[in-house]
Protein backbone atom coordinates (compact mmCIF):
# COMPACT_ATOMS: atom_id res chain seq x y z
CA UNK A 1 0.00 0.00 0.00
CA UNK A 2 1.31 3.44 -0.88
CA UNK A 3 1.75 6.25 1.58
CA UNK A 4 -0.75 9.13 1.67
CA UNK A 5 0.27 12.22 -0.26
CA UNK A 6 1.59 15.18 1.72
CA UNK A 7 -0.66 17.48 3.68
CA UNK A 8 0.82 20.40 1.74
CA UNK A 9 -0.50 19.17 -1.60
CA UNK A 10 -3.88 18.35 -0.05
CA UNK A 11 -4.17 21.84 1.45
CA UNK A 12 -3.13 23.53 -1.79
CA UNK A 13 -5.61 21.50 -3.82
CA UNK A 14 -8.45 22.26 -1.38
CA UNK A 15 -7.55 25.97 -1.44
CA UNK A 16 -7.61 25.99 -5.23
CA UNK A 17 -11.06 24.34 -5.30
CA UNK A 18 -12.33 26.69 -2.57
CA UNK A 19 -11.04 29.57 -4.70
CA UNK A 20 -13.23 28.54 -7.62
CA UNK A 21 -11.18 26.00 -9.55
CA UNK A 22 -12.93 22.79 -10.56
CA UNK A 23 -11.86 19.58 -8.91
CA UNK A 24 -10.62 18.09 -12.17
CA UNK A 25 -8.63 21.22 -13.05
CA UNK A 26 -7.08 21.23 -9.60
CA UNK A 27 -6.21 17.55 -10.02
CA UNK A 28 -4.37 18.32 -13.29
CA UNK A 29 -2.60 21.31 -11.75
CA UNK A 30 -1.32 19.33 -8.76
CA UNK A 31 -0.70 16.14 -10.74
CA UNK A 32 -3.06 13.83 -8.85
CA UNK A 33 -5.85 11.66 -10.19
CA UNK A 34 -9.21 13.36 -10.66
CA UNK A 35 -10.82 10.73 -8.42
CA UNK A 36 -8.33 11.62 -5.68
CA UNK A 37 -9.15 15.32 -5.88
CA UNK A 38 -12.88 14.55 -5.81
CA UNK A 39 -12.48 12.34 -2.74
CA UNK A 40 -10.33 14.88 -0.91
CA UNK A 41 -12.77 17.71 -1.53
CA UNK A 42 -15.73 15.52 -0.55
CA UNK A 43 -14.00 14.59 2.71
CA UNK A 44 -13.15 18.23 3.38
CA UNK A 45 -16.74 19.34 2.69
CA UNK A 46 -18.21 16.60 4.91
CA UNK A 47 -15.80 16.74 7.84
CA UNK A 48 -13.65 19.82 7.46
CA UNK A 49 -10.59 17.56 7.76
CA UNK A 50 -7.71 17.30 5.33
CA UNK A 51 -5.90 14.45 7.08
CA UNK A 52 -5.81 11.08 5.34
CA UNK A 53 -7.90 8.31 6.85
CA UNK A 54 -6.05 5.53 8.70
CA UNK A 55 -4.66 2.79 6.46
CA UNK A 56 -4.51 -0.94 6.97
CA UNK A 57 -5.64 -3.03 9.85
CA UNK A 58 -8.58 -5.29 10.36
CA UNK A 59 -11.86 -3.41 10.10
CA UNK A 60 -14.37 -6.25 10.09
CA UNK A 61 -13.45 -8.88 12.66
CA UNK A 62 -14.96 -6.87 15.50
CA UNK A 63 -18.44 -7.54 14.04
CA UNK A 64 -17.91 -11.20 14.83
CA UNK A 65 -17.13 -10.53 18.50
CA UNK A 66 -20.87 -10.27 19.15
CA UNK A 67 -21.09 -13.99 18.33
CA UNK A 68 -17.87 -15.07 20.06
CA UNK A 69 -19.57 -16.90 22.93
CA UNK A 70 -21.74 -18.87 20.53
CA UNK A 71 -18.78 -19.77 18.30
CA UNK A 72 -16.69 -20.92 21.25
CA UNK A 73 -19.70 -22.94 22.43
CA UNK A 74 -19.95 -24.62 19.02
CA UNK A 75 -16.31 -25.64 19.26
CA UNK A 76 -16.76 -26.91 22.82
CA UNK A 77 -19.76 -29.01 21.74
CA UNK A 78 -18.05 -30.37 18.64
CA UNK A 79 -14.26 -30.31 18.70
CA UNK A 80 -13.86 -31.30 15.04
CA UNK A 81 -16.00 -28.49 13.61
CA UNK A 82 -14.38 -26.69 10.68
CA UNK A 83 -14.05 -22.97 10.00
CA UNK A 84 -16.34 -23.42 6.98
CA UNK A 85 -19.00 -25.04 9.14
CA UNK A 86 -18.81 -22.20 11.66
CA UNK A 87 -19.15 -19.62 8.85
CA UNK A 88 -22.13 -21.53 7.42
CA UNK A 89 -23.76 -21.67 10.87
CA UNK A 90 -23.40 -17.90 11.30
CA UNK A 91 -24.93 -17.22 7.90
CA UNK A 92 -27.79 -19.68 8.41
CA UNK A 93 -28.66 -18.67 11.99
CA UNK A 94 -27.84 -14.94 12.01
CA UNK A 95 -27.51 -13.85 8.39
CA UNK A 96 -23.87 -12.92 9.09
CA UNK A 97 -21.72 -13.74 6.07
CA UNK A 98 -18.03 -14.01 6.97
CA UNK A 99 -14.95 -15.57 5.44
CA UNK A 100 -13.21 -18.48 7.09
CA UNK A 101 -10.20 -16.23 7.70
CA UNK A 102 -12.39 -13.89 9.76
CA UNK A 103 -13.50 -16.81 11.92
CA UNK A 104 -9.85 -17.85 12.27
CA UNK A 105 -8.83 -14.37 13.46
CA UNK A 106 -11.58 -14.47 16.10
CA UNK A 107 -10.39 -17.87 17.32
CA UNK A 108 -6.78 -16.68 17.34
CA UNK A 109 -7.74 -13.64 19.46
CA UNK A 110 -9.38 -16.03 21.93
CA UNK A 111 -6.36 -18.33 22.12
CA UNK A 112 -7.87 -21.17 20.06
CA UNK A 113 -4.95 -21.90 17.75
CA UNK A 114 -5.10 -25.69 17.66
CA UNK A 115 -4.53 -26.75 14.11
CA UNK A 116 -6.41 -29.84 13.01
CA UNK A 117 -4.60 -32.20 10.68
CA UNK A 118 -5.01 -35.81 9.68
CA UNK A 119 -1.79 -37.03 11.36
CA UNK A 120 -2.84 -35.59 14.71
CA UNK A 121 -6.34 -37.08 14.34
CA UNK A 122 -4.89 -40.54 13.59
CA UNK A 123 -2.57 -40.31 16.59
CA UNK A 124 -5.49 -39.38 18.87
CA UNK A 125 -7.55 -42.33 17.60
CA UNK A 126 -4.78 -44.87 18.38
C-alpha positions as CSV (number, residue, x, y, z in Angstrom):
1,X,0.0,0.0,0.0
2,X,1.3,3.4,-0.9
3,X,1.8,6.3,1.6
4,X,-0.8,9.1,1.7
5,X,0.3,12.2,-0.3
6,X,1.6,15.2,1.7
7,X,-0.7,17.5,3.7
8,X,0.8,20.4,1.7
9,X,-0.5,19.2,-1.6
10,X,-3.9,18.3,0.0
11,X,-4.2,21.8,1.5
12,X,-3.1,23.5,-1.8
13,X,-5.6,21.5,-3.8
14,X,-8.4,22.3,-1.4
15,X,-7.5,26.0,-1.4
16,X,-7.6,26.0,-5.2
17,X,-11.1,24.3,-5.3
18,X,-12.3,26.7,-2.6
19,X,-11.0,29.6,-4.7
20,X,-13.2,28.5,-7.6
21,X,-11.2,26.0,-9.6
22,X,-12.9,22.8,-10.6
23,X,-11.9,19.6,-8.9
24,X,-10.6,18.1,-12.2
25,X,-8.6,21.2,-13.1
26,X,-7.1,21.2,-9.6
27,X,-6.2,17.6,-10.0
28,X,-4.4,18.3,-13.3
29,X,-2.6,21.3,-11.8
30,X,-1.3,19.3,-8.8
31,X,-0.7,16.1,-10.7
32,X,-3.1,13.8,-8.8
33,X,-5.8,11.7,-10.2
34,X,-9.2,13.4,-10.7
35,X,-10.8,10.7,-8.4
36,X,-8.3,11.6,-5.7
37,X,-9.2,15.3,-5.9
38,X,-12.9,14.5,-5.8
39,X,-12.5,12.3,-2.7
40,X,-10.3,14.9,-0.9
41,X,-12.8,17.7,-1.5
42,X,-15.7,15.5,-0.5
43,X,-14.0,14.6,2.7
44,X,-13.1,18.2,3.4
45,X,-16.7,19.3,2.7
46,X,-18.2,16.6,4.9
47,X,-15.8,16.7,7.8
48,X,-13.6,19.8,7.5
49,X,-10.6,17.6,7.8
50,X,-7.7,17.3,5.3
51,X,-5.9,14.4,7.1
52,X,-5.8,11.1,5.3
53,X,-7.9,8.3,6.9
54,X,-6.0,5.5,8.7
55,X,-4.7,2.8,6.5
56,X,-4.5,-0.9,7.0
57,X,-5.6,-3.0,9.9
58,X,-8.6,-5.3,10.4
59,X,-11.9,-3.4,10.1
60,X,-14.4,-6.3,10.1
61,X,-13.4,-8.9,12.7
62,X,-15.0,-6.9,15.5
63,X,-18.4,-7.5,14.0
64,X,-17.9,-11.2,14.8
65,X,-17.1,-10.5,18.5
66,X,-20.9,-10.3,19.1
67,X,-21.1,-14.0,18.3
68,X,-17.9,-15.1,20.1
69,X,-19.6,-16.9,22.9
70,X,-21.7,-18.9,20.5
71,X,-18.8,-19.8,18.3
72,X,-16.7,-20.9,21.3
73,X,-19.7,-22.9,22.4
74,X,-20.0,-24.6,19.0
75,X,-16.3,-25.6,19.3
76,X,-16.8,-26.9,22.8
77,X,-19.8,-29.0,21.7
78,X,-18.1,-30.4,18.6
79,X,-14.3,-30.3,18.7
80,X,-13.9,-31.3,15.0
81,X,-16.0,-28.5,13.6
82,X,-14.4,-26.7,10.7
83,X,-14.1,-23.0,10.0
84,X,-16.3,-23.4,7.0
85,X,-19.0,-25.0,9.1
86,X,-18.8,-22.2,11.7
87,X,-19.1,-19.6,8.9
88,X,-22.1,-21.5,7.4
89,X,-23.8,-21.7,10.9
90,X,-23.4,-17.9,11.3
91,X,-24.9,-17.2,7.9
92,X,-27.8,-19.7,8.4
93,X,-28.7,-18.7,12.0
94,X,-27.8,-14.9,12.0
95,X,-27.5,-13.8,8.4
96,X,-23.9,-12.9,9.1
97,X,-21.7,-13.7,6.1
98,X,-18.0,-14.0,7.0
99,X,-15.0,-15.6,5.4
100,X,-13.2,-18.5,7.1
101,X,-10.2,-16.2,7.7
102,X,-12.4,-13.9,9.8
103,X,-13.5,-16.8,11.9
104,X,-9.9,-17.9,12.3
105,X,-8.8,-14.4,13.5
106,X,-11.6,-14.5,16.1
107,X,-10.4,-17.9,17.3
108,X,-6.8,-16.7,17.3
109,X,-7.7,-13.6,19.5
110,X,-9.4,-16.0,21.9
111,X,-6.4,-18.3,22.1
112,X,-7.9,-21.2,20.1
113,X,-5.0,-21.9,17.8
114,X,-5.1,-25.7,17.7
115,X,-4.5,-26.7,14.1
116,X,-6.4,-29.8,13.0
117,X,-4.6,-32.2,10.7
118,X,-5.0,-35.8,9.7
119,X,-1.8,-37.0,11.4
120,X,-2.8,-35.6,14.7
121,X,-6.3,-37.1,14.3
122,X,-4.9,-40.5,13.6
123,X,-2.6,-40.3,16.6
124,X,-5.5,-39.4,18.9
125,X,-7.5,-42.3,17.6
126,X,-4.8,-44.9,18.4
